[in-house]
Amino acid sequence: MVKLVNPSVEIITEIDSKKVLQNIERAARTCYKTESSITEDGESAKTMVQHLIDMGHTAMLEFSDVHVLLRCDVGVYKDLTRHRHCSFAIESTRYCNYSKGKFDNEISVIVPINIEPDTVPFSAWYCGMCEMEHRYMQMAEAGCTPDQMRMLLPHSTAAYVNIKANMREWRHIFGLRCAKAAHPSVRQAMLLTLDLFHDKIPVLFDDLYDMYEDDIEEFKRLTKEYGERLHVDEV
């Protein structure tokens, strides 16, 4: 039986909000030769970074980056790898053999946020996932290699992806992938990530958080509700 899991996000980089903002401030003040205005308490950095965002002078935000570990479905990370100014390290379905014990001899799939549990569409999706896993294990028993078996794996397959990007690029990603035009699963993953970023470094993400706060709360609610209804173990 396939294992149902919710998406998750972890910020790997150890973030000191004050230092992040001060690094950006120092780079920006080099342009104007106003280093003498830097204050040790970090207040000048907050003011400078807010000013840069208000002006759209976001090139200075490239002087700080963050590494995130995201557990999402394959369809989500396919969309995210479209972004050019990021580094990626992704769980490889070509080399990972999910029939082995370290994967508990099962395939994990992300609960779809756009298909409500206890409905005919959800039942059809879930039956499809179970049949896929059955055929995967059947191929494994026949001696097939992971790069043969992965041909069965759907977009719903859960996988880990490391993403490292500078703050300017993260803002760009959130601007595109939190928007209503993005796929619901991508929105879910990125809204959860934006929520964490805002908690860690509010000045850099206040405007985006304010824009998407209602959506963040709604997707958090749905993720929790679907997880509870399906008895999903949290990662």
N, C-alpha and C positions, 0 to 999 in steps of 0.2 A: 504494500500500500504506500503510495507516495506520501511524503511528509509535507504538510502545509506550514509555511512560515511567513511571517510578516517582514517587510523590509526593515533594515536597521542602518543607523549611521553612527560612526564614532570618529571624533577628531583626534588623529594620532599626534599631530604637532602639539607640543606643550606651549600653550599660548599665555603670554604675559601681555594683556591688553595695553598697558601703559607703554611697554617697550615697542610693541607693534606700531602704535601711533607715533611714537617718538622717532622710529626709524624712517617712517614716511615723512614726518615733519622735517627731519634733518636733510633728506634728499631735496624736498621742496624748497627749503630756505636757502639751499646752495644756489638755486636759480636766481633768487632775489638778493642774495648776500645779506640775509637778515638773521644769521645764526645767533646774534646777540639777543634776539627776542625769545630764545628758547628758555623755558622755565623748568626747573627740576621736578616740580610737582606734576608735570604732564598736562596741565591745563592749556598751555600754549599749543601743545600737540593736538588736543581735542579741537581747539578753535581752528587750527590750520587745516586739519583733515576735513572738517565740516565745510570750510571755505573752498577747499579743492573740489569736493563733491558738488557743492552749489554752483561752482564755476564750470564744472565739466572737465576740469584739468586732472583727469583720473590716471594719466600716465604715471604720476608719482606713486600711485597705489601698487605699482608693480614691484616696489622695493620691500615687499613682504609677501610670503606665500604660506599656504597651509596644506597639509597632507590629511586626507580623509579616507577612511575605510568604509565603503558602502556595501551593504548586502542588498541586492536588487535582482530583478529578473534580467535575462539576457537581452530582452528588447530594450530595457532602460539603458543598459550600458552601451548598447549599439548606438543609441541616440547621443549619449554623452561623449562618445569617442569622436563625434563630428567636430568637437571643439579643438582647435588647432594649437592653442597655447597652454596645453596641460601635459602632464606626464601620467601615464597609465601603467598599471601592473594588474593583470586580470586573471582570475581563475580560468585555467585552460581546460575546456571540455575535450580537447584532443589528448591530453595526458592524464586527466583525472578519471579514474575508473570507479564509477559509483556503485559497482557491484561488489566492491571490496569492503572489508570490515571498518576501515577508517572513516567511511561514509555511512556506516551502519547498514550497508547493503540496501540502500534506498536512495531515491532521487527526491531532493527537496524542490518544491515549487512555491513561488510567491503567490499569496492569496490575491486575486485580482481585485483591485479597488473599484473597478467599473462593472462588476457583476455581483449583484446582491446574493448572499447565501440563501439557501432554502427556496430557490427558484428553479424553473426548468432550464434556463440558460446555464446556471451554475452547475446543476447536475450533469448537463451535457459536457461542460468543460472538465469537471472533476472525473467523469468516466473516461474522457479522452486522456487525461493525465495518467490514470491508473493503467489504461491499456498501453500507453507509451512505455511506462515503467516495466510492465510485464514483458513487452517485446524486447526492451533493452536487456533485461536479465536473461531472456531466452537467447539473445545473441551472445551474451557473455558466456553462458553455458556451452555454446557452440564453439567457443574459442576465439571470438572476434576481438579485435583490438579497440581501445577507446576511440581512436579516430574513425573507426567504422561505425561504432555504436552511437557516436554523437550525432550522426545523421538523423537520428530519431528525436533528438532533444528539441523541444519547442521554445518559443520566446519566454514562456512562463518559468523556465528552469532558473532556480536560484543560484547566484554566483557572487563571489566577492570581487570587488574592484577597488584598487587603490587609485586615488586621484590626487595629484598635487598641482596646484595652480596659484598664481599670485592673486592678490585681493582684487585687482582690476578685472581679471578674468572670472573670478568667482561672482562678482557683481554682474558681469555680462551673462554668465550662465543662469543665474537666478532670474535676471530680467527676461530671458527667453523661456526658460524651462519651468518657471512658476506661473507663467501666463496661462490663461484659459485655453489658448490655442494649442498648448502642448498636450501630449498624450496623458491621460489621467494617472497612469503608473509613474511616468516621469515627474509629473507635478507632485505626486505624493512623496517621492524620494527627495526631490529638491526643496519642497516646502519644509519637510522635516529637517533637512540640512540647514536651510536658511534660519530656522528657529534656533538651532544650536549656535550658528555663527553669531546671530544677534545677541544671544545670551553671553557669549564670550567677548565680543567686541562690538558693543552697541553703536558707537559713533559711526563706524564704517557701514553699518547695515540698517540704521534707524529708518531711512526713507523707504527701503524695500520692505522691511518688516511692517511698517505702517500700511503700505500698499496691499500687503497680502495677509495681514493678521487674521482676518475673518476666514480666509481660505485655509490658513495653517491650522486654526482651531477645528475647522470642519473636517479636514483630512485626518487630524489626530484623533478626533472623535470616531470617524468611520473606521480607521485602522484598529482602534481599540475594540469597537463594537463587533466588527467582523471577526477579529481574533478571538473574542470571548464566545461568540456564537459557534465558531468552528473549533473551539478548544485548542487554539494554536499556542504552542510553547514559545514564549518570548526568548529571543537570542540573548 
